[in-house]
Amino acid sequence: MITVEKTAIPDVLLIATRWFEDERGSFSEVYSRHDWVEAGITEDWQQDNHARSRLAGTVRGLHFQRPPMAQAKLIRVVTGAIWDVVLDIRHGSPWFGRWVGVELSAATRTQLYVPAGFAHGYCTLEPETEILYKVDAPYAPEAEGGIAWDDPALAISWPLPPGGEVIAERDRHLPPLAVLAPCFHHGR
């Protein structure tokens, strides 16, 4: 059984699964197709990814894949914590250019569902943070895209530690949202 909560952008969902605890530890079905389909999440997950960040303040993103290789994602933290950011890049959407940020952690065990049509990124809040995420299309380098994580027009409030971010060189040079050619359209 899962509990689904809509975020400020209704297509982006926070999901909690039931955890059972006893003297041995804990257990949860973190994904059961039957429960998820009942909740309206019908993606055919194709790939699981595992990312580890050594330092707090590591920023990854904002990334997406263009159609026909667009990806929905299901993100959960297994160690540590992240500030997860999802940006609506669907032209014609009432939320186009708006973002939602949520804290995900190993302690809270909440998962985040991100449909295709959104750019996704996160900042680690603790050292040695690890995330697992499912995608419904395989990685396709020819389809990858990104938006500048620090685009001033977006005004994303990243919780960076003193000393600033740790970021890949390729992410330092992503373009602002204003120059993104339409590749996703709301309602299509």
Backbone as JSON, one array per atom type, in Angstrom:
{
  "sequence": "MITVEKTAIPDVLLIATRWFEDERGSFSEVYSRHDWVEAGITEDWQQDNHARSRLAGTVRGLHFQRPPMAQAKLIRVVTGAIWDVVLDIRHGSPWFGRWVGVELSAATRTQLYVPAGFAHGYCTLEPETEILYKVDAPYAPEAEGGIAWDDPALAISWPLPPGGEVIAERDRHLPPLAVLAPCFHHGR",
  "N": [[0.85, -1.18, 0.0], [0.53, 2.21, -0.82], [1.0, 5.71, -0.18], [0.04, 8.64, -1.72], [1.0, 11.9, -2.45], [0.28, 15.02, -3.8], [2.41, 17.54, -5.18], [3.25, 21.08, -5.33], [3.25, 21.32, -8.05], [1.05, 19.52, -9.66], [1.5, 17.1, -11.14], [3.85, 16.05, -10.26], [4.82, 13.86, -7.8], [4.88, 12.95, -4.33], [5.68, 10.01, -2.68], [4.88, 7.6, -0.32], [5.71, 4.54, 1.15], [4.53, 1.7, 3.01], [6.23, 0.8, 5.95], [7.52, -1.87, 7.82], [8.42, -2.67, 11.06], [10.49, -4.42, 13.33], [12.24, -6.34, 15.87], [14.37, -7.16, 14.31], [14.81, -5.24, 12.39], [13.77, -3.42, 9.57], [11.27, -3.47, 6.91], [10.04, -2.99, 3.6], [7.87, -2.92, 0.77], [9.09, -1.3, -1.72], [8.42, -0.86, -4.3], [5.67, -1.95, -6.01], [4.1, -3.11, -8.7], [1.3, -3.47, -8.99], [0.15, -1.9, -6.84], [1.1, 0.64, -7.57], [0.01, 1.07, -10.12], [-2.67, 1.14, -9.42], [-2.6, 3.58, -8.13], [-2.34, 5.23, -10.25], [0.09, 5.47, -11.53], [1.72, 4.36, -14.14], [4.05, 3.71, -15.49], [6.39, 1.79, -17.38], [8.96, 0.62, -16.03], [12.32, 0.69, -17.02], [15.0, 0.74, -16.36], [17.28, 0.76, -13.64], [19.06, 3.07, -11.69], [21.95, 3.97, -9.78], [23.32, 6.33, -7.75], [26.09, 7.85, -6.17], [27.26, 10.31, -4.01], [30.05, 11.9, -2.78], [30.43, 14.24, -1.23], [28.7, 16.69, 0.79], [26.62, 19.16, -0.66], [26.96, 18.57, -3.3], [25.89, 19.09, -6.5], [23.71, 17.92, -8.92], [22.51, 18.14, -12.11], [20.38, 20.46, -13.82], [18.7, 17.91, -15.39], [17.38, 16.22, -18.31], [15.8, 14.03, -20.72], [15.16, 14.27, -24.16], [12.17, 13.69, -26.17], [12.19, 11.04, -28.58], [13.03, 9.61, -26.37], [12.4, 10.41, -23.84], [12.28, 10.52, -20.27], [10.53, 9.27, -17.46], [10.92, 9.41, -13.92], [11.63, 7.72, -10.85], [12.51, 8.41, -7.72], [14.56, 7.68, -4.92], [16.15, 7.97, -1.76], [18.8, 6.19, -0.33], [20.87, 6.35, 1.43], [21.8, 9.02, 3.47], [20.82, 12.37, 2.46], [18.92, 14.51, 0.26], [18.22, 17.61, -1.47], [15.79, 17.8, -3.62], [14.98, 18.83, -6.86], [12.54, 19.72, -9.22], [11.72, 20.79, -12.4], [9.29, 22.22, -14.42], [9.17, 21.8, -17.81], [7.41, 21.76, -19.86], [6.01, 23.13, -22.56], [3.22, 25.29, -22.73], [2.13, 24.39, -20.41], [0.46, 25.18, -17.34], [2.26, 25.44, -15.33], [4.71, 25.87, -16.46], [8.15, 26.55, -16.36], [8.14, 26.77, -13.63], [9.27, 25.5, -10.5], [9.58, 22.79, -8.17], [10.7, 21.96, -4.97], [11.86, 19.4, -2.85], [12.73, 17.74, 0.18], [14.37, 14.71, 0.31], [15.14, 11.77, 2.06], [17.09, 9.13, 3.59], [16.14, 8.67, 6.08], [13.41, 9.51, 6.11], [12.35, 8.08, 4.0], [10.73, 8.67, 1.85], [9.61, 8.73, -1.54], [10.07, 10.18, -4.82], [8.12, 10.91, -7.59], [8.67, 11.69, -10.9], [7.37, 12.8, -13.79], [7.84, 12.41, -17.39], [8.92, 15.28, -19.23], [9.87, 17.07, -17.48], [12.65, 18.76, -16.03], [15.26, 17.57, -13.96], [17.02, 17.71, -10.89], [19.4, 17.64, -8.16], [20.68, 18.42, -4.86], [23.09, 17.34, -2.64], [22.62, 16.89, 0.82], [24.02, 15.76, 2.83], [27.19, 14.19, 3.47], [28.42, 11.34, 1.59], [26.05, 10.44, 0.32], [23.57, 8.41, -1.15], [21.55, 7.6, -3.92], [18.83, 5.83, -5.39], [17.29, 5.35, -8.48], [14.58, 4.8, -10.67], [14.0, 4.6, -14.19], [11.95, 5.09, -17.08], [12.84, 4.81, -19.64], [15.75, 3.93, -21.47], [19.09, 5.28, -20.9], [20.07, 7.72, -23.2], [22.45, 9.23, -24.86], [22.33, 10.97, -27.07], [19.89, 12.18, -26.76], [19.97, 13.65, -24.48], [19.5, 16.5, -22.37], [19.68, 19.73, -20.73], [19.22, 22.2, -18.15], [20.47, 25.21, -16.81], [21.5, 24.91, -13.53], [21.71, 27.04, -11.86], [20.27, 29.1, -12.99], [19.38, 32.41, -13.04], [16.81, 33.37, -13.55], [15.12, 31.39, -12.68], [15.5, 31.23, -9.96], [16.08, 29.21, -8.0], [16.23, 27.89, -4.8], [18.87, 26.65, -3.64], [20.23, 24.64, -1.1], [23.11, 25.24, -0.29], [26.27, 24.36, 1.15], [28.64, 26.2, 3.26], [31.27, 27.48, 1.33], [30.36, 26.58, -1.06], [29.15, 24.86, -4.06], [29.66, 21.51, -5.31], [30.23, 20.48, -8.46], [29.77, 18.96, -11.67], [31.77, 19.65, -14.53], [30.41, 19.75, -17.01], [27.81, 20.36, -16.19], [28.11, 22.93, -15.3], [27.92, 24.49, -17.53], [25.44, 24.44, -18.69], [22.56, 25.65, -20.51], [20.35, 28.53, -19.92], [16.83, 28.35, -19.05], [15.37, 30.04, -20.74], [16.39, 29.79, -23.34], [15.73, 27.29, -24.19], [14.64, 25.17, -26.67], [11.34, 24.32, -27.64], [10.47, 21.12, -26.58], [8.85, 19.52, -25.18], [5.36, 19.32, -24.69], [2.57, 20.41, -22.95], [-0.11, 18.28, -22.18], [0.08, 16.67, -24.39]],
  "CA": [[0.0, 0.0, 0.0], [1.28, 3.45, -0.89], [0.3, 6.98, 0.03], [0.47, 9.56, -2.76], [0.73, 13.3, -2.14], [0.63, 15.93, -4.89], [3.23, 18.69, -4.83], [2.72, 22.32, -5.9], [3.02, 20.98, -9.46], [0.29, 18.3, -9.37], [1.97, 15.89, -11.8], [5.02, 15.59, -9.5], [4.2, 13.23, -6.63], [5.61, 12.35, -3.22], [5.1, 8.7, -2.43], [5.33, 6.9, 0.89], [5.31, 3.14, 1.25], [4.45, 1.23, 4.4], [7.41, 0.12, 6.49], [7.24, -2.74, 8.95], [9.6, -2.71, 11.94], [10.52, -5.34, 14.47], [13.56, -6.39, 16.5], [15.4, -7.43, 13.3], [15.02, -4.07, 11.54], [12.57, -2.96, 8.88], [11.0, -4.01, 5.58], [9.01, -2.33, 2.82], [7.8, -3.09, -0.68], [9.27, 0.06, -2.21], [7.71, -0.78, -5.57], [4.8, -3.06, -6.38], [3.38, -2.61, -9.88], [-0.14, -3.44, -8.72], [-0.18, -0.72, -6.02], [1.42, 1.87, -8.29], [-0.99, 1.23, -11.17], [-3.89, 1.59, -8.73], [-2.41, 4.99, -7.81], [-2.28, 5.98, -11.5], [1.47, 5.55, -12.04], [1.73, 3.17, -14.98], [5.29, 3.59, -16.26], [7.05, 0.5, -17.52], [10.33, 0.96, -15.66], [13.27, -0.01, -17.89], [16.39, 0.78, -15.89], [17.53, 1.27, -12.29], [20.34, 3.76, -11.57], [22.41, 4.18, -8.41], [24.31, 7.42, -7.73], [26.69, 8.14, -4.87], [27.98, 11.59, -3.95], [30.93, 11.88, -1.61], [30.4, 15.45, -0.42], [27.49, 17.51, 0.89], [26.71, 20.29, -1.59], [27.11, 18.1, -4.67], [24.71, 19.41, -7.31], [23.6, 17.18, -10.17], [21.33, 18.57, -12.87], [19.04, 19.95, -14.05], [18.8, 17.06, -16.56], [16.21, 15.56, -18.9], [15.99, 13.46, -22.05], [14.15, 14.68, -25.14], [11.46, 12.62, -26.88], [11.32, 9.96, -28.09], [13.68, 8.9, -25.27], [12.08, 11.11, -22.6], [12.24, 9.61, -19.12], [9.93, 9.49, -16.15], [11.86, 8.93, -12.89], [11.15, 7.44, -9.5], [13.75, 8.65, -6.98], [14.56, 7.48, -3.47], [17.47, 8.07, -1.12], [19.06, 5.02, 0.51], [21.82, 6.8, 2.47], [21.96, 10.47, 3.45], [19.66, 13.21, 2.18], [19.06, 15.43, -0.86], [17.21, 18.59, -1.83], [15.46, 17.38, -4.97], [14.31, 19.91, -7.58], [11.9, 19.32, -10.46], [11.36, 21.98, -13.15], [8.36, 21.95, -15.51], [9.64, 22.33, -19.1], [6.36, 21.46, -20.85], [5.41, 24.35, -23.11], [1.77, 25.29, -22.63], [1.72, 23.98, -19.07], [0.27, 26.29, -16.42], [3.4, 25.47, -14.41], [5.96, 25.98, -17.22], [9.16, 27.41, -15.74], [8.07, 26.7, -12.17], [9.95, 24.35, -9.92], [9.21, 22.36, -6.83], [11.83, 21.34, -4.28], [11.49, 18.59, -1.68], [13.82, 16.99, 0.81], [14.24, 13.26, 0.39], [16.22, 11.25, 2.89], [17.01, 7.74, 4.02], [15.35, 8.64, 7.32], [11.97, 9.63, 5.85], [12.03, 7.01, 3.05], [9.78, 9.13, 0.84], [10.06, 8.67, -2.92], [9.55, 11.25, -5.67], [7.78, 10.53, -8.96], [8.87, 12.8, -11.83], [6.99, 12.35, -15.13], [8.57, 12.99, -18.52], [8.55, 16.68, -19.45], [10.43, 17.85, -16.38], [14.08, 18.67, -15.77], [15.43, 17.09, -12.59], [18.34, 17.84, -10.29], [19.4, 17.59, -6.69], [21.86, 18.83, -4.1], [23.23, 16.48, -1.47], [22.61, 17.6, 2.11], [24.92, 15.03, 3.72], [28.23, 13.44, 2.74], [28.18, 9.91, 1.32], [24.63, 10.25, 0.01], [23.32, 7.52, -2.28], [20.17, 7.52, -4.37], [18.42, 4.87, -6.41], [16.13, 5.83, -9.22], [14.09, 4.06, -11.82], [13.61, 5.39, -15.36], [11.13, 4.28, -17.98], [13.51, 4.73, -20.94], [17.19, 3.83, -21.21], [19.92, 6.46, -21.14], [20.35, 7.96, -24.62], [23.25, 10.46, -24.87], [21.89, 11.87, -28.14], [18.64, 12.82, -26.36], [20.08, 14.34, -23.2], [19.45, 17.95, -22.32], [19.78, 20.25, -19.38], [18.98, 23.61, -17.85], [21.41, 25.68, -15.8], [21.01, 24.73, -12.15], [21.74, 28.35, -11.2], [19.61, 30.08, -13.86], [18.81, 33.43, -12.15], [15.37, 33.53, -13.79], [14.4, 30.35, -11.93], [15.66, 31.54, -8.53], [16.0, 27.99, -7.19], [16.92, 28.07, -3.51], [19.7, 25.48, -3.34], [20.81, 24.71, 0.25], [24.54, 24.97, -0.43], [27.07, 24.55, 2.37], [29.7, 27.21, 3.13], [32.28, 27.02, 0.37], [29.7, 26.41, -2.34], [28.73, 23.6, -4.64], [30.53, 20.6, -6.04], [29.42, 20.25, -9.65], [30.49, 18.5, -12.85], [32.07, 20.71, -15.48], [29.35, 19.84, -18.03], [26.64, 21.02, -15.61], [28.41, 24.36, -15.15], [27.74, 25.19, -18.8], [24.1, 24.22, -19.25], [21.92, 26.92, -20.85], [19.17, 28.91, -19.14], [15.54, 27.9, -19.57], [14.88, 30.95, -21.78], [16.84, 29.41, -24.69], [15.33, 25.92, -24.47], [13.68, 24.97, -27.76], [10.24, 23.46, -27.17], [10.58, 19.69, -26.87], [7.72, 18.9, -24.47], [4.15, 20.14, -24.74], [1.59, 19.99, -21.96], [-1.33, 17.69, -22.69], [0.29, 15.83, -25.57]],
  "C": [[0.89, 1.24, 0.0], [0.37, 4.63, -0.61], [0.89, 7.97, -0.97], [0.05, 10.97, -2.38], [1.18, 14.17, -3.32], [1.49, 17.07, -4.34], [2.57, 19.94, -5.41], [2.55, 22.23, -7.41], [2.36, 19.61, -9.42], [0.77, 17.02, -10.03], [3.2, 15.29, -11.12], [4.5, 15.11, -8.14], [5.22, 12.76, -5.61], [4.91, 11.06, -2.85], [5.72, 8.08, -1.18], [4.82, 5.47, 0.84], [5.25, 2.76, 2.72], [5.73, 0.51, 4.76], [6.99, -0.67, 7.72], [8.52, -2.89, 9.76], [9.4, -3.77, 13.01], [11.96, -5.38, 15.0], [14.69, -6.64, 15.49], [15.77, -6.18, 12.49], [13.72, -3.66, 10.88], [12.48, -3.56, 7.49], [9.91, -3.18, 4.93], [9.04, -2.83, 1.39], [7.91, -1.68, -1.25], [8.67, 0.26, -3.6], [6.96, -2.07, -5.79], [3.92, -2.56, -7.52], [1.88, -2.49, -9.62], [-0.54, -2.18, -7.95], [0.02, 0.58, -6.79], [0.42, 2.12, -9.42], [-2.31, 1.69, -10.56], [-3.81, 3.08, -8.39], [-2.27, 5.86, -9.07], [-0.89, 6.14, -12.09], [1.73, 4.26, -12.81], [3.01, 2.97, -15.79], [5.8, 2.15, -16.27], [8.53, 0.75, -17.28], [11.31, 0.07, -16.41], [14.67, -0.13, -17.29], [16.4, 1.31, -14.46], [18.93, 1.88, -12.28], [20.66, 3.98, -10.1], [23.5, 5.24, -8.47], [24.8, 7.63, -6.3], [27.45, 9.45, -4.98], [28.77, 11.62, -2.66], [30.71, 13.05, -0.67], [29.01, 16.07, -0.34], [27.69, 18.71, -0.04], [26.99, 19.87, -3.02], [25.8, 18.36, -5.41], [24.79, 18.59, -8.59], [22.34, 17.67, -10.88], [21.4, 20.02, -13.24], [19.03, 19.19, -15.39], [17.44, 16.56, -17.02], [16.66, 14.88, -20.18], [14.83, 13.87, -22.93], [13.42, 13.46, -25.72], [12.24, 12.24, -28.14], [11.92, 9.16, -26.93], [13.44, 9.58, -23.92], [11.91, 10.09, -21.46], [11.36, 10.14, -18.0], [10.92, 8.9, -15.15], [11.12, 8.68, -11.59], [12.38, 7.41, -8.61], [13.55, 8.34, -5.5], [16.0, 7.5, -2.97], [17.64, 6.85, -0.22], [20.04, 5.33, 1.63], [21.94, 8.31, 2.36], [20.67, 11.21, 3.13], [19.98, 14.13, 0.99], [17.94, 16.47, -0.84], [16.96, 18.33, -3.3], [14.62, 18.45, -5.64], [13.79, 19.39, -8.92], [11.36, 20.58, -11.12], [10.46, 21.59, -14.32], [8.88, 22.61, -16.79], [8.67, 21.99, -20.23], [5.74, 22.77, -21.32], [3.89, 24.22, -23.1], [1.25, 24.85, -21.27], [1.48, 25.21, -18.2], [1.43, 26.45, -15.44], [4.74, 25.6, -15.14], [6.9, 26.97, -16.55], [9.1, 27.45, -14.23], [8.75, 25.43, -11.7], [9.36, 24.03, -8.57], [10.45, 21.68, -6.24], [11.34, 20.6, -3.05], [12.74, 17.94, -1.11], [13.46, 15.52, 0.83], [15.4, 12.75, 1.22], [16.01, 9.77, 3.19], [16.14, 7.63, 5.27], [13.85, 8.69, 7.06], [11.46, 8.59, 4.87], [11.01, 7.4, 2.0], [10.42, 9.06, -0.54], [9.43, 9.82, -3.71], [9.34, 10.72, -7.07], [7.86, 11.77, -9.83], [8.47, 12.31, -13.22], [7.9, 12.95, -16.19], [8.05, 14.42, -18.73], [9.05, 17.6, -18.36], [11.95, 17.68, -16.38], [14.24, 18.35, -14.28], [16.87, 17.31, -12.14], [18.25, 17.76, -8.79], [20.73, 18.07, -6.14], [21.93, 17.94, -2.87], [23.31, 17.34, -0.21], [23.56, 16.97, 3.11], [26.01, 14.39, 2.88], [27.81, 11.98, 2.58], [26.7, 9.62, 1.12], [24.5, 9.35, -1.23], [21.83, 7.54, -2.61], [20.02, 6.38, -5.37], [17.27, 5.5, -7.17], [15.86, 4.98, -10.44], [13.81, 5.04, -12.94], [12.84, 4.48, -16.31], [11.65, 4.26, -19.42], [15.01, 4.66, -20.65], [17.91, 5.15, -21.47], [20.25, 6.54, -22.62], [21.12, 9.28, -24.73], [22.81, 11.46, -25.94], [20.62, 12.63, -27.78], [18.78, 13.66, -25.09], [20.08, 15.85, -23.38], [19.56, 18.42, -20.89], [19.51, 21.74, -19.34], [19.96, 23.99, -16.74], [20.79, 25.59, -14.41], [20.9, 26.06, -11.43], [21.17, 29.46, -12.08], [18.94, 31.13, -12.97], [17.3, 33.63, -12.34], [14.54, 32.52, -13.01], [14.44, 30.6, -10.43], [15.45, 30.31, -7.64], [16.83, 28.2, -5.92], [17.66, 26.79, -3.13], [20.31, 25.64, -1.94], [22.29, 24.34, 0.24], [25.28, 25.2, 0.88], [28.05, 25.71, 2.19], [30.78, 26.66, 2.21], [31.68, 26.68, -0.98], [29.49, 24.98, -2.78], [29.91, 22.8, -5.17], [29.71, 20.2, -7.26], [30.31, 19.81, -10.81], [30.68, 19.66, -13.82], [30.96, 20.86, -16.53], [28.11, 20.54, -17.49], [26.87, 22.51, -15.39], [28.05, 25.16, -16.4], [26.39, 24.91, -19.46], [23.42, 25.56, -19.5], [20.76, 27.26, -19.92], [17.89, 28.41, -19.81], [15.08, 28.75, -20.75], [15.31, 30.55, -23.19], [16.46, 27.97, -25.05], [14.31, 25.88, -25.6], [12.58, 24.04, -27.26], [10.45, 22.0, -27.57], [9.5, 18.89, -26.14], [6.54, 19.87, -24.53], [3.13, 19.56, -23.77], [0.35, 19.42, -22.65], [-1.16, 16.85, -23.95], [1.04, 14.58, -25.22]]
}
